[in-house]
Amino acid sequence: MSTWKDLIRTPLRSVQAYHVPSHPNAIKLDANESAYGLSRAAHEAVLATVTRELHRYPDATSRALRELLAGQLGVDGSELCFGNGSDELLGLLCAAFGEPRAEGKKKGKPPSILYPSPGFVVYQTAAVSHGMVPLEVPLGPAFEADEAALLEAVAREQPNLVFLATPNNPTGTVWPRSTIAKLLVQHDNVITVVDEAYLAYADARSCIDLALAHPHCLVLQTLSKIGMAGLRVGYLVGRREVVAEVEKVRPPYNLNTLSQRAAEVLLREYQPEILAHAQEIKSERLRLKTGLESLAGVQVFPSDANFFLVRVANATAIYESLAERGVVVRNFDRPGPLAGCLRITVGTPEENNWLLDALRSCLR
Ligand SMILES: Cc1ncc(COP(=O)(O)O)c(C=O)c1O
């Protein structure tokens, strides 16, 4: 007789739940959020949007936000699909495009998702929780984009979906637009999702034009990394016929009323502030890079995002000493390509100074 435990899906048994350590009062450089909170005026504008209609479900189509964002991105409203953060959309993509290929079915090959590794951890959990196989294709030895390895792996594996984060988390790697264009031309039977969560920090332009030109391409963006992580608003951009398939699996009220309204007012009235904060983080990134590189024993990987991946000896001990000194970074130190690695989000100038001082004393 089987027990409830036997009902747990086999691939989930070896997976840990996503753990977010809590360090109240610490300098938080562990989650790639924007270092800058909103101005008082922006906060007040958000508060003014709070509705008395909280006994009603949210607008299932996020109409006002959709119209505004579509105008700002230069797309049609039907070319957008909203998610409760882009995390949710990754799962919805698996739910919508998880059908085993006819050729694979004959060989007993399950549907799969392919992404460069090291990559964003939710790609793996989204795949596994939707009965798909996560396939990782290694980045180069210094975590650089490896076009040949990517194209070869896609040709060999014929995954249902490719998730390509550019800049990539946790490495900061940027994928050249020419590689993405090649992938789209060579593999029009694979859905390529270009994850642009950190685009605001890169000197690259969005691939939205590619998504509008190819039905097998979608762009994923989020408000989380540009100062609005608490709202949980992410969106997909793509051609109407592909977006319509994801809409079929989207929970109708996934974007709550407060988030819809707050996102709308912030994107409508506070774009200059959002852009200015991103610009400040980009200049701080340069200063932080110089500071980190000046510390003996710290290898800094190039990054076009709002964080750096660094390698140090005794990374876990350093992570713990930094936490004792009030700075929390993300520890990736475990056997494999990320051994010895910590990820550090670019903070405000004061936070970065504190981090550099703390790191200097930990390394002594
Ligand atoms: C590459 C990448 N994509 C997507 C996300 C998810 O962002 P959110 O769910 O906050 O929109 C993250 C968050 O860290 C990320 O690093």
PDBQT file of the ligand as one rigid body, heavy atoms in Angstrom, charges set to zero:
ROOT
HETATM    1  C1  LIG A 401      17.388  35.889 -14.794  1.00  0.00    +0.000 C 
HETATM    2  C2  LIG A 401      16.166  36.077 -13.945  1.00  0.00    +0.000 A 
HETATM    3  N1  LIG A 401      14.963  35.915 -14.498  1.00  0.00    +0.000 NA
HETATM    4  C3  LIG A 401      13.841  36.081 -13.802  1.00  0.00    +0.000 A 
HETATM    5  C4  LIG A 401      13.887  36.416 -12.452  1.00  0.00    +0.000 A 
HETATM    6  C5  LIG A 401      12.598  36.489 -11.698  1.00  0.00    +0.000 C 
HETATM    7  O1  LIG A 401      12.243  37.771 -11.410  1.00  0.00    +0.000 OA
HETATM    8  P1  LIG A 401      10.807  38.130 -10.842  1.00  0.00    +0.000 P 
HETATM    9  O2  LIG A 401      10.068  36.853 -10.562  1.00  0.00    +0.000 OA
HETATM   10  O3  LIG A 401      11.080  38.890  -9.598  1.00  0.00    +0.000 OA
HETATM   11  O4  LIG A 401      10.150  38.935 -11.908  1.00  0.00    +0.000 OA
HETATM   12  C6  LIG A 401      15.110  36.602 -11.827  1.00  0.00    +0.000 A 
HETATM   13  C7  LIG A 401      15.163  36.936 -10.399  1.00  0.00    +0.000 C 
HETATM   14  O5  LIG A 401      16.169  36.919  -9.757  1.00  0.00    +0.000 OA
HETATM   15  C8  LIG A 401      16.290  36.415 -12.583  1.00  0.00    +0.000 A 
HETATM   16  O6  LIG A 401      17.490  36.546 -12.032  1.00  0.00    +0.000 OA
ENDROOT
TORSDOF 0
